[in-house]
Amino acid sequence: MALASTLLSAVSIAVCLLLAWAIARRGAVGLVAGYDGDLPPEREAELARDAARVLVVAAAATGLLVVDAWTGAVPRPGLSVTLLIVAAVAWFLWKWNVRAERPTG
């Protein structure tokens, strides 16, 4: 069962890392859902970096499932992975939606 879990997780990890690379290195911020192209270049680069960070966290969290499949050493792996991904996505949404709407000055 560990081999099947590893192969299944490897696909999702590879997709996350490929998207992170495409967004951060290739400037494909159009891959970020809901982005309409209205940011200046420096903010667009920041958006790309942040989106890539979330994807890397998702890939790393999914890697915990592989570690658990082989060793059984991760306590509550499903909960751990879910909390890591939810925290990363919540940070991203807060930074780009809530914080961005605050008036500056």
C-alpha positions as CSV (number, residue, x, y, z in Angstrom):
1,M,0.0,0.0,0.0
2,A,2.9,2.4,0.6
3,L,4.0,2.1,-3.0
4,A,0.5,3.0,-4.3
5,S,0.3,5.9,-1.8
6,T,3.7,7.1,-2.9
7,L,2.9,7.0,-6.6
8,L,-0.5,8.8,-6.1
9,S,1.1,11.5,-3.9
10,A,4.0,11.9,-6.4
11,V,1.6,13.0,-9.1
12,S,0.0,15.7,-6.9
13,I,3.4,16.8,-5.6
14,A,4.8,17.1,-9.2
15,V,1.8,19.1,-10.3
16,C,2.1,21.5,-7.4
17,L,5.8,22.0,-8.0
18,L,5.4,22.4,-11.7
19,L,2.7,25.1,-11.2
20,A,4.9,26.8,-8.6
21,W,7.8,26.8,-11.1
22,A,5.6,28.1,-13.9
23,I,4.1,30.9,-11.8
24,A,7.3,32.1,-10.1
25,R,10.0,31.5,-12.7
26,R,8.1,31.9,-16.0
27,G,6.0,34.8,-14.9
28,A,2.7,32.9,-15.6
29,V,0.7,34.8,-13.0
30,G,-2.3,34.2,-15.3
31,L,-2.4,30.7,-13.7
32,V,-3.4,32.3,-10.4
33,A,-7.2,31.9,-10.2
34,G,-9.0,35.2,-10.2
35,Y,-6.1,37.3,-11.3
36,D,-7.2,39.8,-13.9
37,G,-3.9,41.6,-14.7
38,D,-4.5,44.9,-12.9
39,L,-1.4,45.0,-10.7
40,P,1.8,46.9,-11.4
41,P,4.8,44.6,-12.3
42,E,6.4,44.6,-8.8
43,R,3.1,43.6,-7.1
44,E,2.6,41.0,-9.8
45,A,6.0,39.5,-9.0
46,E,5.1,39.4,-5.4
47,L,1.8,37.7,-6.2
48,A,3.7,35.1,-8.2
49,R,6.1,34.5,-5.3
50,D,3.3,34.1,-2.8
51,A,1.3,31.8,-5.0
52,A,4.4,29.7,-5.6
53,R,5.1,29.5,-1.8
54,V,1.6,28.2,-1.2
55,L,2.1,25.5,-3.8
56,V,5.4,24.5,-2.4
57,V,3.8,24.2,1.1
58,A,1.1,22.0,-0.4
59,A,3.7,19.8,-2.0
60,A,5.7,19.5,1.2
61,A,2.6,18.8,3.2
62,T,1.6,16.1,0.8
63,G,5.1,14.6,1.2
64,L,4.1,14.0,4.8
65,L,1.6,11.5,3.6
66,V,4.4,9.6,1.8
67,V,6.6,9.6,4.9
68,D,3.7,8.3,6.9
69,A,2.9,5.6,4.4
70,W,6.4,4.2,4.6
71,T,7.2,4.8,8.3
72,G,3.9,5.5,10.1
73,A,5.8,8.1,12.1
74,V,3.6,11.1,11.4
75,P,0.8,11.5,14.0
76,R,-2.5,12.2,12.4
77,P,-1.1,12.7,8.9
78,G,-4.5,13.7,7.3
79,L,-5.1,16.4,9.9
80,S,-1.5,17.6,9.7
81,V,-1.6,17.9,5.9
82,T,-5.0,19.6,6.0
83,L,-4.0,22.2,8.6
84,L,-0.7,23.0,6.8
85,I,-2.5,23.6,3.5
86,V,-5.4,25.5,5.1
87,A,-2.9,27.7,6.9
88,A,-1.0,28.5,3.7
89,V,-4.1,29.2,1.7
90,A,-5.6,31.3,4.5
91,W,-2.4,33.4,4.7
92,F,-2.4,33.9,0.9
93,L,-6.1,35.0,0.9
94,W,-5.6,37.3,3.9
95,K,-2.6,38.9,2.4
96,W,-4.1,39.5,-1.1
97,N,-7.7,40.2,-0.1
98,V,-8.1,41.4,3.5
99,R,-4.8,43.3,3.9
100,A,-4.9,44.8,0.4
101,E,-8.3,46.4,1.1
102,R,-7.2,48.2,4.2
103,P,-6.8,52.0,3.7
104,T,-3.2,53.1,3.8
105,G,-2.3,56.4,5.3
